Amino acid sequence: MPTIQLGWLAVAEGRLDEAELRFRLAVDLGTGSGGFYSALGAFGLGQVSLQRGETEHAPKLYRRALLDLRETSPGTVYLVEGLACAASVDACAGLHERAQRLLGACEAWHVARGRAGRTWLLASRVTRSLVRLPPIPSDPVLARKVEP
């Protein structure tokens, strides 16, 4: 986990080569421990790819990470926050409504479990790293408050 956190710090500071090395190390080390840390490393590699403009490579990394997490750690917060990673790919592709829906799904998961204070955790990391995602939905349909 420290390797992954240091990778995110390197991304935030624009040191992409170092970030890539740290995330690759996490992928390599995590492969032998059931895939959990490997998946987290793949999320980081996806952000490095987006930062470098390699937008076709990032979705493949995220897909792999989400599938790995679904098998190794179903229902974990990391699986749900992977939706924010997927949202960053969509935001880069100009698919803003889809990005907002993915972030909304991430937030809804937190709210349903009483963790509203932790919402947008990964989105804030993504914002610092690469993609400017609004903290709340900007689409009028998505921003509309729905009464239960």
DSSP file (Angstrom, degrees, kcal/mol; ACC not computed):
  #  RESIDUE AA STRUCTURE BP1 BP2  ACC     N-H-->O    O-->H-N    N-H-->O    O-->H-N    TCO  KAPPA ALPHA  PHI   PSI    X-CA   Y-CA   Z-CA
    1    1 A M     >        0   0    0      0, 0.0     4,-2.5     0, 0.0     5,-0.2   0.000 360.0 360.0 360.0 -39.7    0.0    0.0    0.0
    2    2 A P  H  >  +     0   0    0      0, 0.0     4,-2.6     0, 0.0     5,-0.2   0.886 360.0  54.0 -60.1 -35.3    2.8    2.5    0.7
    3    3 A T  H  > S+     0   0    0      2,-0.2     4,-1.7     1,-0.2    23,-0.1   0.911 109.8  47.3 -62.8 -41.3    4.1    1.9   -2.9
    4    4 A I  H  > S+     0   0    0      2,-0.2     4,-2.2     1,-0.2    -1,-0.2   0.920 112.0  49.2 -66.7 -44.1    0.7    2.7   -4.3
    5    5 A Q  H  X S+     0   0    0     -4,-2.5     4,-2.2     1,-0.2    -2,-0.2   0.900 110.5  50.5 -63.4 -40.3    0.3    5.9   -2.1
    6    6 A L  H  X S+     0   0    0     -4,-2.6     4,-2.2    -5,-0.2    -1,-0.2   0.851 108.0  54.7 -65.7 -32.8    3.7    7.1   -3.2
    7    7 A G  H  X S+     0   0    0     -4,-1.7     4,-2.1     2,-0.2    -2,-0.2   0.920 107.8  48.4 -63.9 -44.0    2.7    6.5   -6.8
    8    8 A W  H  X S+     0   0    0     -4,-2.2     4,-2.5     2,-0.2    -2,-0.2   0.883 110.3  52.1 -64.8 -37.4   -0.4    8.7   -6.3
    9    9 A L  H  X S+     0   0    0     -4,-2.2     4,-1.7     1,-0.2    -1,-0.2   0.919 108.6  50.5 -63.0 -42.3    1.8   11.4   -4.8
   10   10 A A  H  <>S+     0   0    0     -4,-2.2     5,-2.8     2,-0.2     4,-0.3   0.890 110.0  50.4 -63.1 -39.3    4.1   11.2   -7.8
   11   11 A V  H ><5S+     0   0    0     -4,-2.1     3,-1.7     1,-0.2    -2,-0.2   0.946 109.4  50.8 -62.3 -47.2    1.2   11.6  -10.2
   12   12 A A  H 3<5S+     0   0    0     -4,-2.5    -1,-0.2     1,-0.3    -2,-0.2   0.818 112.8  46.6 -60.9 -31.1   -0.1   14.6   -8.2
   13   13 A E  T 3<5S-     0   0    0     -4,-1.7    -1,-0.3    -5,-0.2    -2,-0.2   0.375 117.8-111.6 -93.9   4.3    3.3   16.2   -8.4
   14   14 A G  T < 5S+     0   0    0     -3,-1.7     2,-1.4    -4,-0.3    -3,-0.2   0.627  74.5 134.7  79.8  13.0    3.7   15.4  -12.2
   15   15 A R     >< +     0   0    0     -5,-2.8     4,-2.3    -6,-0.2    -1,-0.2  -0.612  21.8 164.0 -93.8  75.4    6.5   12.8  -11.8
   16   16 A L  H  >  +     0   0    0     -2,-1.4     4,-2.8     1,-0.2    -1,-0.2   0.835  67.0  55.4 -69.0 -35.5    4.9   10.3  -14.1
   17   17 A D  H  > S+     0   0    0     -3,-0.2     4,-2.0     2,-0.2    -1,-0.2   0.933 112.3  43.9 -63.1 -43.9    8.0    8.1  -14.7
   18   18 A E  H  > S+     0   0    0      2,-0.2     4,-2.4     1,-0.2    -2,-0.2   0.916 113.1  51.9 -65.3 -42.6    8.3    7.6  -11.0
   19   19 A A  H  X S+     0   0    0     -4,-2.3     4,-2.8     1,-0.2     5,-0.2   0.921 108.6  51.0 -59.8 -44.0    4.6    7.0  -10.6
   20   20 A E  H  X S+     0   0    0     -4,-2.8     4,-2.6     1,-0.2     5,-0.2   0.915 109.6  50.2 -61.1 -43.1    4.7    4.4  -13.4
   21   21 A L  H  X S+     0   0    0     -4,-2.0     4,-2.1     2,-0.2    -1,-0.2   0.923 112.4  46.9 -60.4 -44.8    7.5    2.6  -11.7
   22   22 A R  H  X S+     0   0    0     -4,-2.4     4,-2.1     2,-0.2    -2,-0.2   0.920 114.1  46.5 -65.4 -43.8    5.7    2.5   -8.4
   23   23 A F  H  X S+     0   0    0     -4,-2.8     4,-2.3     2,-0.2    -1,-0.2   0.885 111.4  51.7 -68.2 -37.1    2.4    1.3   -9.9
   24   24 A R  H  X S+     0   0    0     -4,-2.6     4,-2.8    -5,-0.2    -1,-0.2   0.898 108.7  51.9 -64.3 -38.7    4.2   -1.3  -11.9
   25   25 A L  H  X S+     0   0    0     -4,-2.1     4,-3.1    -5,-0.2     5,-0.3   0.919 109.2  50.0 -61.7 -43.0    5.9   -2.6   -8.8
   26   26 A A  H  X S+     0   0    0     -4,-2.1     4,-2.7     2,-0.2    -2,-0.2   0.899 111.1  49.3 -62.4 -40.2    2.5   -2.7   -7.1
   27   27 A V  H  X S+     0   0    0     -4,-2.3     4,-1.5     2,-0.2    -2,-0.2   0.938 114.1  45.4 -63.3 -46.5    1.1   -4.7  -10.0
   28   28 A D  H  X S+     0   0    0     -4,-2.8     4,-0.6     1,-0.2    -2,-0.2   0.937 118.8  40.7 -64.0 -47.4    4.0   -7.1  -10.0
   29   29 A L  H >< S+     0   0    0     -4,-3.1     3,-0.7     1,-0.2     4,-0.3   0.885 114.5  53.3 -67.9 -38.4    4.0   -7.6   -6.2
   30   30 A G  H ><>S+     0   0    0     -4,-2.7     5,-2.1    -5,-0.3     3,-1.2   0.750  92.9  71.3 -70.9 -24.6    0.2   -7.8   -6.0
   31   31 A T  H ><5S+     0   0    0     -4,-1.5     3,-0.6     1,-0.3    -1,-0.2   0.861  99.5  48.7 -60.8 -34.7   -0.1  -10.5   -8.6
   32   32 A G  T <<5S+     0   0    0     -3,-0.7    -1,-0.3    -4,-0.6    -2,-0.2   0.564 105.9  58.9 -81.7  -8.0    1.3  -12.9   -6.1
   33   33 A S  T X 5S-     0   0    0     -3,-1.2     3,-0.5    -4,-0.3    -1,-0.2  -0.123 129.8 -76.5-115.9  38.6   -1.0  -11.9   -3.4
   34   34 A G  T < 5S-     0   0    0     -3,-0.6    -3,-0.2     1,-0.2    -2,-0.1   0.435  72.2 -82.5  89.0  -0.9   -4.4  -12.6   -4.9
   35   35 A G  T 3><S+     0   0    0     -5,-2.1     4,-2.3    -6,-0.1    -1,-0.2   0.277  97.3 114.9  95.2 -12.0   -4.6   -9.6   -7.2
   36   36 A F  H <> S+     0   0    0     -3,-0.5     4,-1.8    -6,-0.2     5,-0.1   0.961  85.4  35.7 -60.4 -54.7   -5.8   -6.9   -4.8
   37   37 A Y  H  > S+     0   0    0     -7,-0.3     4,-2.2     1,-0.2    -1,-0.2   0.809 113.5  60.3 -71.1 -27.7   -2.8   -4.7   -4.9
   38   38 A S  H  > S+     0   0    0     -8,-0.3     4,-2.0     2,-0.2    -1,-0.2   0.912 104.9  49.1 -61.8 -42.2   -2.2   -5.5   -8.5
   39   39 A A  H  X S+     0   0    0     -4,-2.3     4,-1.9     2,-0.2    -2,-0.2   0.906 109.6  50.7 -65.4 -41.8   -5.7   -4.0   -9.3
   40   40 A L  H  X S+     0   0    0     -4,-1.8     4,-1.6     1,-0.2    -1,-0.2   0.886 110.0  51.0 -64.4 -37.1   -4.9   -0.8   -7.2
   41   41 A G  H  X S+     0   0    0     -4,-2.2     4,-2.4     1,-0.2    -1,-0.2   0.875 106.4  54.9 -64.7 -37.5   -1.6   -0.5   -9.2
   42   42 A A  H  X S+     0   0    0     -4,-2.0     4,-2.1     2,-0.2    -2,-0.2   0.866 103.1  55.7 -65.4 -36.0   -3.5   -0.8  -12.4
   43   43 A F  H  X S+     0   0    0     -4,-1.9     4,-1.6     2,-0.2    -1,-0.2   0.936 109.8  46.8 -58.9 -44.9   -5.8    2.1  -11.4
   44   44 A G  H  X S+     0   0    0     -4,-1.6     4,-2.1     1,-0.2    -2,-0.2   0.906 109.2  53.0 -63.9 -42.0   -2.7    4.2  -10.9
   45   45 A L  H  X S+     0   0    0     -4,-2.4     4,-2.5     1,-0.2    -1,-0.2   0.855 105.1  57.1 -62.0 -33.5   -1.2    3.1  -14.3
   46   46 A G  H  X S+     0   0    0     -4,-2.1     4,-2.3     2,-0.2    -1,-0.2   0.905 106.6  47.6 -63.4 -40.6   -4.5    4.2  -15.9
   47   47 A Q  H  X S+     0   0    0     -4,-1.6     4,-2.6     2,-0.2    -2,-0.2   0.882 110.0  52.6 -68.3 -36.7   -4.1    7.7  -14.5
   48   48 A V  H  X S+     0   0    0     -4,-2.1     4,-1.8     2,-0.2    -2,-0.2   0.926 109.3  50.5 -61.7 -43.0   -0.5    7.8  -15.7
   49   49 A S  H  <>S+     0   0    0     -4,-2.5     5,-2.8     1,-0.2     4,-0.3   0.922 111.1  47.7 -60.7 -44.6   -1.8    6.8  -19.2
   50   50 A L  H ><5S+     0   0    0     -4,-2.3     3,-1.4     1,-0.2    -1,-0.2   0.912 108.9  54.0 -63.2 -41.2   -4.4    9.5  -19.2
   51   51 A Q  H 3<5S+     0   0    0     -4,-2.6    -1,-0.2     1,-0.3    -2,-0.2   0.858 109.7  48.5 -60.7 -34.8   -1.9   12.1  -18.1
   52   52 A R  T 3<5S-     0   0    0     -4,-1.8    -1,-0.3    -5,-0.2    -2,-0.2   0.451 120.3-109.6 -84.8  -0.9    0.3   11.1  -21.0
   53   53 A G  T < 5S+     0   0    0     -3,-1.4     2,-1.5    -4,-0.3    -3,-0.2   0.622  76.5 135.4  83.5  12.1   -2.6   11.3  -23.4
   54   54 A E    >>< +     0   0    0     -5,-2.8     4,-1.3    -6,-0.2     3,-1.1  -0.518  19.8 160.4 -91.0  67.4   -2.7    7.6  -24.0
   55   55 A T  T 34  +     0   0    0     -2,-1.5    -1,-0.2     1,-0.3    -5,-0.1   0.708  65.3  58.2 -69.5 -20.7   -6.5    7.5  -23.7
   56   56 A E  T 34 S+     0   0    0     -3,-0.2     4,-0.5     1,-0.2    -1,-0.3   0.735 105.6  50.4 -79.8 -20.6   -7.0    4.2  -25.5
   57   57 A H  T <> S+     0   0    0     -3,-1.1     4,-1.7     2,-0.1     3,-0.4   0.839  97.8  65.4 -85.0 -35.5   -4.8    2.4  -22.9
   58   58 A A  H  X S+     0   0    0     -4,-1.3     4,-2.5     1,-0.2     5,-0.2   0.893  96.4  54.3 -59.3 -45.6   -6.4    3.6  -19.7
   59   59 A P  H  > S+     0   0    0      0, 0.0     4,-2.6     0, 0.0    -1,-0.2   0.878 107.2  52.6 -59.9 -34.5   -9.8    1.9  -20.2
   60   60 A K  H  > S+     0   0    0     -4,-0.5     4,-2.2    -3,-0.4    -2,-0.2   0.913 110.2  47.8 -65.1 -42.0   -8.1   -1.5  -20.7
   61   61 A L  H  X S+     0   0    0     -4,-1.7     4,-2.5     2,-0.2    -1,-0.2   0.919 113.7  46.9 -64.3 -43.5   -6.2   -1.0  -17.4
   62   62 A Y  H  X S+     0   0    0     -4,-2.5     4,-3.0     2,-0.2     5,-0.2   0.901 110.4  52.2 -66.5 -40.8   -9.3    0.0  -15.5
   63   63 A R  H  X S+     0   0    0     -4,-2.6     4,-2.3    -5,-0.2    -1,-0.2   0.932 111.8  46.9 -60.1 -44.9  -11.3   -2.9  -17.0
   64   64 A R  H  X S+     0   0    0     -4,-2.2     4,-2.5     2,-0.2    -2,-0.2   0.923 113.5  48.3 -62.3 -44.8   -8.7   -5.3  -15.9
   65   65 A A  H  X S+     0   0    0     -4,-2.5     4,-2.7     1,-0.2     5,-0.2   0.915 111.6  48.9 -63.9 -43.9   -8.5   -3.7  -12.4
   66   66 A L  H  X S+     0   0    0     -4,-3.0     4,-2.3     2,-0.2    -1,-0.2   0.898 112.2  48.4 -64.8 -39.9  -12.3   -3.8  -11.9
   67   67 A L  H  X S+     0   0    0     -4,-2.3     4,-1.6    -5,-0.2    -1,-0.2   0.913 112.2  49.5 -65.5 -41.5  -12.5   -7.4  -13.0
   68   68 A D  H  X S+     0   0    0     -4,-2.5     4,-2.7     1,-0.2     5,-0.3   0.928 113.0  46.5 -62.0 -44.9   -9.6   -8.3  -10.6
   69   69 A L  H  X S+     0   0    0     -4,-2.7     4,-2.7     1,-0.2    -1,-0.2   0.869 107.2  57.3 -67.0 -36.0  -11.3   -6.5   -7.7
   70   70 A R  H  < S+     0   0    0     -4,-2.3    -1,-0.2    -5,-0.2    -2,-0.2   0.872 114.9  38.7 -61.9 -35.0  -14.6   -8.1   -8.5
   71   71 A E  H  < S+     0   0    0     -4,-1.6    -2,-0.2    -5,-0.1    -1,-0.2   0.879 126.8  32.5 -81.5 -39.4  -13.0  -11.5   -8.1
   72   72 A T  H  < S+     0   0    0     -4,-2.7    -3,-0.2     1,-0.2    -2,-0.2   0.820 135.2  15.0 -90.5 -32.4  -10.7  -10.8   -5.2
   73   73 A S  S >< S-     0   0    0     -4,-2.7     3,-1.7    -5,-0.3     6,-0.3  -0.407  73.3-172.7-143.1  60.6  -12.6   -8.2   -3.1
   74   74 A P  T 3  S+     0   0    0      0, 0.0    -4,-0.1     0, 0.0    -3,-0.0  -0.300  74.5  16.6 -61.4 138.8  -16.2   -8.0   -4.1
   75   75 A G  T 3  S+     0   0    0      1,-0.2     2,-0.1     2,-0.0    -5,-0.1   0.497  90.6 141.3  82.2   3.3  -18.1   -5.2   -2.4
   76   76 A T    <>  -     0   0    0     -3,-1.7     4,-1.6    -7,-0.2     3,-0.3  -0.382  64.6-117.6 -78.0 159.4  -15.0   -3.3   -1.3
   77   77 A V  H  > S+     0   0    0      1,-0.2     4,-2.8     2,-0.2     5,-0.2   0.804 114.0  61.2 -62.5 -30.0  -14.7    0.5   -1.4
   78   78 A Y  H  > S+     0   0    0      2,-0.2     4,-1.0     1,-0.2    -1,-0.2   0.882 101.7  51.4 -67.2 -37.4  -11.9    0.2   -3.9
   79   79 A L  H  4 S+     0   0    0     -3,-0.3     4,-0.3    -6,-0.3     3,-0.3   0.929 113.6  44.5 -63.0 -44.7  -14.2   -1.6   -6.4
   80   80 A V  H >< S+     0   0    0     -4,-1.6     3,-1.8     1,-0.2     4,-0.3   0.906 111.0  52.4 -68.0 -42.0  -16.7    1.2   -6.1
   81   81 A E  H >X S+     0   0    0     -4,-2.8     3,-1.0     1,-0.3     4,-1.0   0.670  91.8  76.1 -72.4 -13.6  -14.2    4.0   -6.3
   82   82 A G  H 3X S+     0   0    0     -4,-1.0     4,-2.3    -3,-0.3    -1,-0.3   0.754  82.5  69.5 -61.7 -23.2  -12.9    2.4   -9.4
   83   83 A L  H <> S+     0   0    0     -3,-1.8     4,-2.1    -4,-0.3    -1,-0.2   0.853  93.5  55.1 -62.0 -33.6  -16.0    3.9  -10.9
   84   84 A A  H <> S+     0   0    0     -3,-1.0     4,-1.6    -4,-0.3    -1,-0.2   0.870 105.7  51.8 -68.2 -35.2  -14.3    7.3  -10.4
   85   85 A C  H  X S+     0   0    0     -4,-1.0     4,-1.4     2,-0.2     3,-0.3   0.941 110.0  48.4 -63.2 -45.8  -11.4    6.1  -12.4
   86   86 A A  H  X S+     0   0    0     -4,-2.3     4,-2.0     1,-0.2    -2,-0.2   0.873 107.8  56.5 -61.1 -36.1  -13.7    5.0  -15.2
   87   87 A A  H  X S+     0   0    0     -4,-2.1     4,-2.7     1,-0.2    -1,-0.2   0.861 101.2  56.7 -63.5 -35.4  -15.4    8.4  -15.0
   88   88 A S  H  X S+     0   0    0     -4,-1.6     4,-2.0    -3,-0.3    -1,-0.2   0.873 105.9  50.5 -65.8 -35.1  -12.0   10.1  -15.6
   89   89 A V  H  X S+     0   0    0     -4,-1.4     4,-1.6     2,-0.2    -1,-0.2   0.937 112.2  47.0 -64.8 -46.0  -11.6    8.2  -18.9
   90   90 A D  H  <>S+     0   0    0     -4,-2.0     5,-2.9     1,-0.2     4,-0.3   0.889 109.6  53.6 -64.0 -38.6  -15.1    9.3  -19.9
   91   91 A A  H ><5S+     0   0    0     -4,-2.7     3,-1.2     1,-0.2    -1,-0.2   0.909 108.1  50.2 -62.8 -40.9  -14.4   12.9  -18.9
   92   92 A C  H 3<5S+     0   0    0     -4,-2.0    -1,-0.2     1,-0.3    -2,-0.2   0.837 109.9  51.6 -64.2 -32.0  -11.3   12.9  -21.1
   93   93 A A  T 3<5S-     0   0    0     -4,-1.6    -1,-0.3    -5,-0.1    -2,-0.2   0.434 120.2-110.2 -84.8   0.6  -13.4   11.5  -24.0
   94   94 A G  T < 5S+     0   0    0     -3,-1.2     2,-1.3    -4,-0.3     3,-0.2   0.614  78.6 132.5  81.4  12.2  -16.0   14.3  -23.6
   95   95 A L     >< +     0   0    0     -5,-2.9     4,-2.3     1,-0.2     5,-0.1  -0.532  21.6 157.9 -93.5  67.3  -18.6   11.9  -22.2
   96   96 A H  H  >  +     0   0    0     -2,-1.3     4,-2.5     1,-0.2    -1,-0.2   0.847  66.0  53.0 -67.5 -37.7  -19.5   14.1  -19.3
   97   97 A E  H  > S+     0   0    0     -3,-0.2     4,-2.2     2,-0.2    -1,-0.2   0.934 111.8  46.7 -64.5 -43.4  -23.0   12.8  -18.6
   98   98 A R  H  > S+     0   0    0      2,-0.2     4,-2.3     1,-0.2    -2,-0.2   0.914 111.3  52.3 -63.3 -41.8  -21.6    9.2  -18.4
   99   99 A A  H  X S+     0   0    0     -4,-2.3     4,-2.2     1,-0.2    -2,-0.2   0.920 109.9  48.7 -60.0 -43.4  -18.8   10.4  -16.1
  100  100 A Q  H  X S+     0   0    0     -4,-2.5     4,-2.5     1,-0.2    -1,-0.2   0.884 109.6  52.3 -64.9 -37.8  -21.3   12.1  -13.8
  101  101 A R  H  X S+     0   0    0     -4,-2.2     4,-2.1     2,-0.2    -1,-0.2   0.901 109.3  49.3 -65.8 -39.7  -23.4    9.0  -13.7
  102  102 A L  H  X S+     0   0    0     -4,-2.3     4,-1.9     2,-0.2    -2,-0.2   0.917 112.6  47.1 -65.0 -42.3  -20.4    6.9  -12.7
  103  103 A L  H  X S+     0   0    0     -4,-2.2     4,-2.5     1,-0.2    -2,-0.2   0.878 110.3  53.6 -66.2 -36.2  -19.5    9.4  -10.0
  104  104 A G  H  X S+     0   0    0     -4,-2.5     4,-2.8     2,-0.2    -2,-0.2   0.881 106.9  51.2 -64.3 -37.8  -23.1    9.4   -8.8
  105  105 A A  H  X S+     0   0    0     -4,-2.1     4,-1.8     2,-0.2    -1,-0.2   0.895 110.0  50.1 -65.1 -39.5  -23.1    5.6   -8.5
  106  106 A C  H  X S+     0   0    0     -4,-1.9     4,-1.6     2,-0.2    -2,-0.2   0.936 113.2  45.6 -62.4 -46.9  -19.9    5.8   -6.4
  107  107 A E  H  X S+     0   0    0     -4,-2.5     4,-2.8     1,-0.2     5,-0.2   0.907 109.3  55.0 -64.2 -42.3  -21.5    8.4   -4.2
  108  108 A A  H  X S+     0   0    0     -4,-2.8     4,-2.6     1,-0.2    -1,-0.2   0.874 105.1  53.9 -60.8 -37.5  -24.8    6.5   -3.9
  109  109 A W  H  X S+     0   0    0     -4,-1.8     4,-0.9     2,-0.2    -1,-0.2   0.930 111.1  45.5 -61.8 -45.5  -22.8    3.4   -2.7
  110  110 A H  H ><>S+     0   0    0     -4,-1.6     5,-3.3     1,-0.2     3,-0.7   0.930 113.4  49.0 -63.2 -46.3  -21.2    5.5    0.1
  111  111 A V  H ><5S+     0   0    0     -4,-2.8     3,-1.8     1,-0.3     5,-0.2   0.906 106.8  56.0 -61.9 -42.0  -24.4    7.2    1.1
  112  112 A A  H 3<5S+     0   0    0     -4,-2.6    -1,-0.3     1,-0.3    -2,-0.2   0.745 111.4  44.9 -62.9 -22.9  -26.2    3.8    1.3
  113  113 A R  T <<5S-     0   0    0     -4,-0.9    -1,-0.3    -3,-0.7    -2,-0.2   0.221 120.6-105.5-106.1  13.0  -23.6    2.6    3.7
  114  114 A G  T < 5S+     0   0    0     -3,-1.8     3,-0.2     1,-0.1    -3,-0.2   0.745  88.8 117.2  73.7  23.2  -23.6    5.7    5.9
  115  115 A R    > < +     0   0    0     -5,-3.3     3,-2.1    -6,-0.2     4,-0.2  -0.149  19.7 135.7-113.9  38.5  -20.2    6.9    4.5
  116  116 A A  G >   +     0   0    0      1,-0.3     3,-1.4    -6,-0.3    -1,-0.2   0.794  66.4  65.7 -59.1 -27.7  -21.4   10.2    2.9
  117  117 A G  G 3  S+     0   0    0      1,-0.3    -1,-0.3    -3,-0.2    -2,-0.1   0.704 100.2  50.8 -67.4 -18.7  -18.3   11.9    4.4
  118  118 A R  G X  S+     0   0    0     -3,-2.1     3,-1.3   -11,-0.1    -1,-0.3   0.347  81.3 130.0 -99.8   6.3  -16.0    9.9    2.2
  119  119 A T  T <  S+     0   0    0     -3,-1.4   -12,-0.1     1,-0.2    -3,-0.0  -0.227  70.8  18.1 -63.7 151.7  -17.7   10.5   -1.1
  120  120 A W  T 3> S+     0   0    0    -17,-0.2     4,-2.4     3,-0.1    -1,-0.2   0.652  80.4 140.8  64.4  18.7  -15.7   11.6   -4.0
  121  121 A L  H <> S+     0   0    0     -3,-1.3     4,-1.3     1,-0.2     3,-0.2   0.958  77.3  34.5 -54.4 -56.1  -12.5   10.4   -2.3
  122  122 A L  H  > S+     0   0    0      1,-0.2     4,-2.9     2,-0.2    -1,-0.2   0.858 112.8  61.7 -70.7 -33.0  -10.9    9.1   -5.5
  123  123 A A  H  > S+     0   0    0      1,-0.2     4,-2.7     2,-0.2    10,-0.2   0.884 103.0  50.6 -60.0 -36.9  -12.5   11.8   -7.6
  124  124 A S  H  X S+     0   0    0     -4,-2.4     4,-2.2     2,-0.2    -1,-0.2   0.875 110.4  49.6 -69.0 -34.5  -10.6   14.4   -5.6
  125  125 A R  H  X S+     0   0    0     -4,-1.3     4,-1.8    -5,-0.2    -2,-0.2   0.911 112.1  48.3 -66.1 -41.8   -7.4   12.4   -6.2
  126  126 A V  H  X>S+     0   0    0     -4,-2.9     4,-3.7     2,-0.2     5,-0.7   0.908 109.8  52.9 -62.9 -42.3   -8.3   12.3   -9.9
  127  127 A T  H  <5S+     0   0    0     -4,-2.7    -2,-0.2     1,-0.2    -1,-0.2   0.919 111.2  45.2 -61.0 -44.2   -8.9   16.0   -9.8
  128  128 A R  H  <5S+     0   0    0     -4,-2.2    -1,-0.2     1,-0.2    -2,-0.2   0.841 120.6  42.0 -66.8 -30.6   -5.5   16.7   -8.3
  129  129 A S  H  <5S-     0   0    0     -4,-1.8    -2,-0.2    -5,-0.2    -1,-0.2   0.880 132.5 -45.7 -86.9 -40.7   -3.9   14.3  -10.7
  130  130 A L  T  <5S+     0   0    0     -4,-3.7     2,-0.4     1,-0.3    -3,-0.2   0.410 102.6  66.7-156.4 -65.3   -5.5   15.0  -14.1
  131  131 A V      < -     0   0    0     -5,-0.7     2,-1.1    -8,-0.1    -1,-0.3  -0.664  61.5-136.0 -96.4 129.5   -9.1   15.4  -14.8
  132  132 A R        +     0   0    0     -2,-0.4    -5,-0.1    -3,-0.1    -8,-0.1  -0.711  32.1 175.7 -82.4 103.7  -11.2   18.3  -13.6
  133  133 A L        -     0   0    0     -2,-1.1    -6,-0.1   -10,-0.2   -45,-0.0  -0.927  32.6-116.2-109.2 131.9  -14.4   16.7  -12.4
  134  134 A P        -     0   0    0      0, 0.0     4,-0.1     0, 0.0    -7,-0.0  -0.353  19.4-126.3 -65.1 148.2  -17.0   18.9  -10.7
  135  135 A P  S    S+     0   0    0      0, 0.0   -11,-0.1     0, 0.0   -12,-0.0   0.719  95.1  27.5 -69.6 -19.6  -17.7   18.0   -7.1
  136  136 A I  S    S-     0   0    0      0, 0.0     7,-0.1     0, 0.0   -36,-0.0  -0.945 106.2 -78.2-135.2 158.6  -21.4   17.6   -7.8
  137  137 A P        -     0   0    0      0, 0.0   -40,-0.1     0, 0.0    -4,-0.0  -0.283  33.9-168.8 -57.5 137.5  -23.3   16.7  -11.0
  138  138 A S        +     0   0    0    -42,-0.1   -41,-0.1    -4,-0.1   -42,-0.0   0.616  58.2  99.9-101.5 -17.7  -23.5   19.6  -13.4
  139  139 A D  S  > S-     0   0    0      1,-0.1     4,-2.7   -43,-0.1     5,-0.2  -0.552  75.9-133.9 -69.1 128.8  -26.1   18.0  -15.8
  140  140 A P  H  > S+     0   0    0      0, 0.0     4,-1.1     0, 0.0    -1,-0.1   0.861 104.5  49.4 -55.4 -38.9  -29.5   19.4  -14.9
  141  141 A V  H  4 S+     0   0    0      1,-0.2     3,-0.2     2,-0.2    -2,-0.0   0.899 115.6  42.9 -67.5 -39.1  -31.2   16.0  -14.9
  142  142 A L  H  4 S+     0   0    0     -3,-0.2    -1,-0.2     1,-0.2    -4,-0.0   0.813 112.2  53.2 -76.5 -29.9  -28.5   14.5  -12.7
  143  143 A A  H  < S+     0   0    0     -4,-2.7    -1,-0.2    -7,-0.1    -2,-0.2   0.672  82.9 109.3 -79.8 -16.5  -28.4   17.6  -10.3
  144  144 A R  S  < S-     0   0    0     -4,-1.1     2,-0.5    -5,-0.2    -5,-0.0  -0.380  74.1-123.9 -62.3 131.1  -32.1   17.5   -9.7
  145  145 A K        -     0   0    0     -2,-0.1     2,-0.6     1,-0.0    -1,-0.1  -0.655  22.8-152.4 -79.9 127.1  -33.0   16.3   -6.2
  146  146 A V        -     0   0    0     -2,-0.5    -1,-0.0     2,-0.0    -2,-0.0  -0.892   6.9-140.5-104.7 124.8  -35.3   13.4   -6.2
  147  147 A E              0   0    0     -2,-0.6    -2,-0.0     1,-0.1     0, 0.0  -0.645 360.0 360.0 -82.4 137.7  -37.5   12.9   -3.2
  148  148 A P              0   0    0      0, 0.0    -1,-0.1     0, 0.0    -2,-0.0   0.505 360.0 360.0 -69.0 360.0  -38.0    9.3   -2.1
